Amino acid sequence: TIAVVGAHLSGMALNGELQVLGGRLLEATTTAPDYRLYALDTTPAKPGMLRVAAGAGSAPEPGLWALRPAAFGKFVAAIPPPLGIGTIRLADGRGVKGFMVEPVAIDGARDISSFGGWRVFMAEKAV
Protein backbone atom coordinates (compact mmCIF):
# COMPACT_ATOMS: atom_id res chain seq x y z
CA THR A 1 0.00 0.00 0.00
CA ILE A 2 1.24 3.50 -0.81
CA ALA A 3 -0.31 6.82 0.25
CA VAL A 4 -0.29 9.59 -2.37
CA VAL A 5 -1.14 13.20 -1.56
CA GLY A 6 -0.67 15.15 -4.78
CA ALA A 7 -0.05 14.61 -8.47
CA HIS A 8 -0.62 10.83 -8.14
CA LEU A 9 -4.16 11.21 -6.74
CA SER A 10 -6.99 9.91 -8.95
CA GLY A 11 -7.56 12.27 -11.88
CA MET A 12 -4.36 14.23 -11.30
CA ALA A 13 -1.36 14.67 -13.61
CA LEU A 14 0.70 11.61 -12.56
CA ASN A 15 -2.03 9.14 -11.59
CA GLY A 16 -1.38 7.21 -14.81
CA GLU A 17 1.98 6.09 -13.38
CA LEU A 18 0.13 4.07 -10.74
CA GLN A 19 -2.37 2.71 -13.22
CA VAL A 20 0.33 1.55 -15.68
CA LEU A 21 1.88 -0.45 -12.85
CA GLY A 22 -1.45 -2.15 -12.11
CA GLY A 23 -2.20 0.00 -9.07
CA ARG A 24 -5.64 -0.27 -7.52
CA LEU A 25 -7.26 2.48 -5.47
CA LEU A 26 -8.13 1.11 -2.04
CA GLU A 27 -9.60 4.18 -0.33
CA ALA A 28 -9.44 7.90 0.25
CA THR A 29 -8.50 8.69 3.83
CA THR A 30 -7.09 11.35 6.15
CA THR A 31 -3.74 11.59 7.88
CA ALA A 32 -3.23 12.35 11.54
CA PRO A 33 -2.95 16.16 12.08
CA ASP A 34 0.84 15.86 12.09
CA TYR A 35 1.72 17.16 8.62
CA ARG A 36 2.26 20.40 6.70
CA LEU A 37 1.69 20.49 2.95
CA TYR A 38 3.81 22.72 0.70
CA ALA A 39 3.48 23.64 -2.98
CA LEU A 40 6.81 22.70 -4.55
CA ASP A 41 8.29 24.39 -7.61
CA THR A 42 8.11 21.34 -9.90
CA THR A 43 6.73 20.41 -13.30
CA PRO A 44 4.15 19.02 -13.13
CA ALA A 45 3.08 20.77 -9.94
CA LYS A 46 3.46 18.62 -6.83
CA PRO A 47 3.08 19.07 -3.10
CA GLY A 48 5.56 18.09 -0.46
CA MET A 49 4.24 16.70 2.83
CA LEU A 50 6.41 17.19 5.90
CA ARG A 51 5.80 15.58 9.28
CA VAL A 52 5.73 18.05 12.18
CA ALA A 53 5.08 17.67 15.92
CA ALA A 54 2.00 15.62 16.80
CA GLY A 55 -1.10 17.77 16.41
CA ALA A 56 0.88 20.78 15.12
CA GLY A 57 -0.10 20.37 11.50
CA SER A 58 -3.06 19.65 9.33
CA ALA A 59 -4.55 16.39 8.09
CA PRO A 60 -4.08 16.09 4.30
CA GLU A 61 -6.28 13.61 2.45
CA PRO A 62 -4.22 10.90 0.73
CA GLY A 63 -5.42 8.18 -1.56
CA LEU A 64 -4.24 4.69 -0.67
CA TRP A 65 -3.16 2.56 -3.60
CA ALA A 66 -2.29 -1.14 -3.70
CA LEU A 67 0.70 -2.17 -5.81
CA ARG A 68 2.29 -5.59 -6.24
CA PRO A 69 5.72 -5.73 -4.55
CA ALA A 70 7.67 -5.53 -7.83
CA ALA A 71 5.53 -2.61 -9.02
CA PHE A 72 5.99 -0.85 -5.67
CA GLY A 73 9.76 -1.16 -6.05
CA LYS A 74 9.69 0.16 -9.61
CA PHE A 75 7.44 3.06 -8.60
CA VAL A 76 9.56 4.07 -5.61
CA ALA A 77 12.81 3.82 -7.59
CA ALA A 78 11.49 6.46 -10.02
CA ILE A 79 10.60 9.08 -7.37
CA PRO A 80 12.73 12.19 -7.91
CA PRO A 81 14.20 14.19 -5.04
CA PRO A 82 13.24 16.05 -2.93
CA LEU A 83 10.41 13.55 -2.55
CA GLY A 84 10.81 10.15 -0.96
CA ILE A 85 8.86 7.47 0.84
CA GLY A 86 8.37 7.35 4.59
CA THR A 87 5.77 6.06 7.01
CA ILE A 88 2.61 8.19 7.10
CA ARG A 89 0.38 8.09 10.17
CA LEU A 90 -3.30 8.02 9.30
CA ALA A 91 -6.11 9.46 11.41
CA ASP A 92 -7.24 5.95 12.36
CA GLY A 93 -3.77 5.10 13.73
CA ARG A 94 -2.54 2.98 10.83
CA GLY A 95 0.94 3.55 9.47
CA VAL A 96 1.39 3.24 5.71
CA LYS A 97 4.20 4.02 3.31
CA GLY A 98 3.70 7.28 1.47
CA PHE A 99 5.19 10.40 -0.05
CA MET A 100 7.23 12.72 2.17
CA VAL A 101 9.43 15.70 1.33
CA GLU A 102 12.99 16.46 2.41
CA PRO A 103 12.88 19.39 4.86
CA VAL A 104 15.36 21.44 2.81
CA ALA A 105 12.87 21.55 -0.08
CA ILE A 106 10.31 23.62 1.81
CA ASP A 107 12.58 26.68 2.12
CA GLY A 108 10.63 29.36 0.25
CA ALA A 109 7.79 26.96 -0.67
CA ARG A 110 4.21 28.07 -0.04
CA ASP A 111 2.56 26.39 2.94
CA ILE A 112 -0.79 25.17 1.60
CA SER A 113 -1.84 23.18 4.67
CA SER A 114 -4.88 25.40 5.24
CA PHE A 115 -6.42 24.09 1.99
CA GLY A 116 -6.75 20.62 3.52
CA GLY A 117 -5.30 18.84 0.52
CA TRP A 118 -3.83 19.07 -2.95
CA ARG A 119 -7.14 18.83 -4.83
CA VAL A 120 -8.62 21.84 -3.04
CA PHE A 121 -5.43 23.85 -3.54
CA MET A 122 -5.30 23.03 -7.27
CA ALA A 123 -9.01 23.89 -7.68
CA GLU A 124 -8.50 27.26 -5.97
CA LYS A 125 -5.38 27.92 -8.03
CA ALA A 126 -7.32 27.28 -11.26
CA VAL A 127 -9.96 29.92 -10.41
Sequence and secondary structure as in RCSB ss.txt:
>XXXX:A:sequence
TIAVVGAHLSGMALNGELQVLGGRLLEATTTAPDYRLYALDTTPAKPGMLRVAAGAGSAPEPGLWALRPAAFGKF
VAAIPPPLGIGTIRLADGRGVKGFMVEPVAIDGARDISSFGGWRVFMAEKAV
>XXXX:A:secstr
 EEE STTSTTSTTHHHHHHTT EEEEE  B S EEEEEES SS EEEEEE STTSSB    EEEE  HHHHHHH
HHT  TTEEEEEEEBTTS EEEEEEE GGGGTT EE GGGSSHHHHHHHHH 
